[in-house]
Amino acid sequence: MSFVVGLTAGIGCGKSTVAELFAKHGAGIIDTDAIAHRLTQSGGEAIAAIRAAFGKDYITEDGALDRAKMRKLIFSDAVAKQRLELILHPLIHEQAKVKLSQLQTKPYVIIAVPLLPESPAFRQLVQRVLVVDCDETIQIARVTGRSRISEEEVRNIIAQQTPRAERLRLADDVIHNDDGLDNLSEQVAVLHERYSNMPSNH
């Protein structure tokens, strides 16, 4: 089995950018956000269960999850959030494991999981945890700059995610993303060398 690194970060910290940089070095990448997106698009595997659990109001006319509506619900209702996770997490985990077996020829694999600290099943898949970290003011500026989410909503999302200190406590490696792409690329290059030489211990 390949050596597997779990990549996690708070919203707006640059997890996707870091994953892309690792991909350029030849790492295998599994993006659980992308898997979740596929599961909840029109005709996606999770749609029937979501419709059954939440009702047709949360499904768009073309049969996809109404993301904006669901986001509002789960940020105001912890039970609804849990119900959605119970539908999605097992499916995401299953698909990630399938993808992992397809990437065995890669020098190592990065699994990007936003909620890694809260996901024991995913933590069992990885041998190291890499956290992308940045200052909260930078997180807010990045997210409000790239999407239509208000600052208040971003703060709510950050408040619902694993606290920064707790994420950092779990980290075997940390990438600091406060300082532009060149600096980010250098940090990824150093870790690429390290991960390429790690013995996989499965």
C-alpha positions in Angstrom: 0.0 0.0 0.0 1.1 3.6 -0.7 2.1 5.9 2.1 -1.0 8.0 2.9 -1.2 11.6 4.2 -4.4 13.1 5.5 -4.6 16.8 4.4 -6.9 19.0 6.4 -7.5 22.8 7.0 -10.1 25.3 7.9 -12.2 26.9 5.2 -10.1 29.4 3.1 -6.7 28.1 4.4 -5.8 26.8 0.9 -6.2 23.1 1.1 -7.2 22.7 -2.6 -4.2 24.8 -3.7 -1.8 22.7 -1.6 -3.4 19.5 -3.0 -2.8 20.8 -6.6 0.8 21.6 -5.8 1.3 18.0 -4.5 -0.4 16.7 -7.6 2.2 18.5 -9.7 4.9 16.6 -7.9 3.2 13.3 -8.8 1.3 12.5 -5.7 -2.0 10.7 -5.9 -4.8 13.0 -4.7 -8.2 12.0 -3.3 -10.4 15.0 -2.7 -13.3 14.2 -0.4 -15.1 17.5 -1.3 -15.1 16.4 -4.9 -16.5 13.0 -4.0 -19.2 14.7 -1.9 -20.0 16.9 -4.8 -20.5 13.9 -7.2 -22.6 12.1 -4.6 -25.0 15.1 -4.3 -25.2 16.2 -8.0 -28.2 15.3 -10.2 -28.4 11.5 -10.2 -25.8 11.2 -7.5 -25.7 8.2 -5.2 -26.8 10.2 -2.1 -29.8 12.0 -3.5 -32.4 9.4 -2.8 -31.3 9.1 0.9 -31.2 12.9 1.2 -34.7 13.3 -0.3 -36.0 10.6 2.1 -34.3 12.3 5.2 -34.9 16.0 4.4 -37.8 16.1 1.9 -38.0 17.2 -1.7 -37.5 20.9 -0.7 -33.8 20.3 -0.4 -33.5 18.9 -3.9 -33.4 21.2 -6.9 -35.6 20.8 -10.0 -32.8 19.0 -11.9 -32.4 16.5 -9.0 -29.3 17.8 -7.3 -28.8 18.8 -3.6 -29.8 22.4 -3.0 -26.5 23.3 -1.4 -27.3 26.8 -0.3 -30.5 25.7 1.4 -28.8 22.7 3.0 -25.9 24.9 4.2 -28.4 27.3 6.0 -30.1 24.3 7.6 -27.1 22.5 8.9 -25.5 25.7 10.4 -28.6 26.3 12.4 -29.5 22.7 13.3 -26.9 20.3 14.7 -29.2 17.3 14.4 -29.7 18.0 10.7 -26.0 18.3 10.2 -25.5 14.9 11.9 -28.2 13.3 9.8 -26.6 14.6 6.5 -23.1 13.4 7.7 -24.6 9.9 8.5 -25.7 9.7 4.8 -22.6 11.2 3.2 -19.7 10.1 5.3 -20.0 6.3 4.8 -20.4 6.8 1.0 -17.4 9.2 0.8 -15.3 6.8 2.9 -16.2 3.9 0.6 -15.3 5.8 -2.6 -12.1 7.1 -1.1 -11.0 3.5 -0.3 -11.7 2.5 -3.9 -9.7 5.4 -5.2 -6.9 4.6 -2.8 -6.6 1.1 -4.3 -6.4 2.7 -7.8 -3.5 5.0 -6.8 -1.1 2.4 -5.6 1.4 3.2 -8.3 1.9 6.7 -6.9 4.8 7.5 -4.6 2.3 8.5 -1.9 -1.3 9.6 -1.7 -2.8 12.7 -0.2 -6.4 12.4 1.0 -7.9 15.9 1.5 -10.5 15.8 4.2 -11.9 19.0 5.7 -13.2 17.3 8.8 -10.3 14.9 9.3 -10.0 15.6 13.1 -13.7 14.5 13.6 -13.5 11.5 11.2 -12.1 8.4 13.0 -12.7 6.3 9.9 -10.6 8.6 7.7 -7.9 8.9 10.4 -7.5 5.1 10.2 -6.7 5.4 6.5 -3.8 7.8 6.9 -0.3 7.5 8.4 0.4 11.2 8.8 -1.7 14.3 9.2 -0.8 17.5 7.3 -2.6 20.7 8.4 -2.6 23.9 6.2 -2.9 26.8 8.6 -3.4 30.5 8.2 -4.6 33.4 10.3 -8.4 33.7 10.7 -8.5 37.2 9.1 -6.9 35.7 6.0 -9.4 32.9 6.0 -12.3 35.3 6.0 -10.8 37.6 3.4 -10.2 34.6 1.0 -13.6 33.1 1.3 -15.6 36.3 1.0 -13.4 37.3 -1.9 -14.1 34.1 -3.9 -17.7 33.4 -3.1 -21.0 35.0 -2.3 -20.8 34.1 1.4 -21.0 37.0 3.9 -18.3 37.5 6.5 -20.9 36.4 9.2 -21.5 33.1 7.4 -17.8 32.5 7.1 -17.3 33.1 10.8 -20.2 30.7 11.5 -18.5 28.0 9.3 -15.2 28.6 11.1 -17.0 28.3 14.5 -18.5 25.0 13.4 -15.2 23.5 12.2 -12.6 21.9 14.4 -10.9 24.7 16.4 -7.6 25.8 15.0 -5.6 24.8 18.1 -7.1 21.3 18.1 -6.3 20.8 14.4 -2.7 21.9 14.9 -2.4 19.6 17.9 -3.2 16.6 15.6 -0.8 17.7 12.9 2.4 15.8 12.1 3.3 18.5 9.6 2.0 22.0 9.2 2.1 24.2 6.0 1.8 27.9 6.8 -0.2 29.7 4.1 0.0 33.3 5.1 2.6 34.4 2.6 1.9 33.8 -1.1 2.2 31.0 -3.6 6.0 30.9 -3.9 6.4 30.3 -0.2 3.6 27.7 -0.3 5.4 25.9 -3.2 8.6 25.7 -1.3 7.0 24.1 1.7 5.2 21.6 -0.5 8.5 20.7 -2.2 10.2 20.0 1.1 7.3 17.7 2.3 7.2 16.0 -1.1 10.8 14.9 -0.6 9.9 13.7 2.9 6.8 11.8 1.9 8.4 10.2 -1.2 11.0 8.6 1.2 8.5 7.4 3.8 8.1 3.6 4.0 4.4 2.7 3.8 3.5 0.7 6.9 0.3 -1.1 5.9 
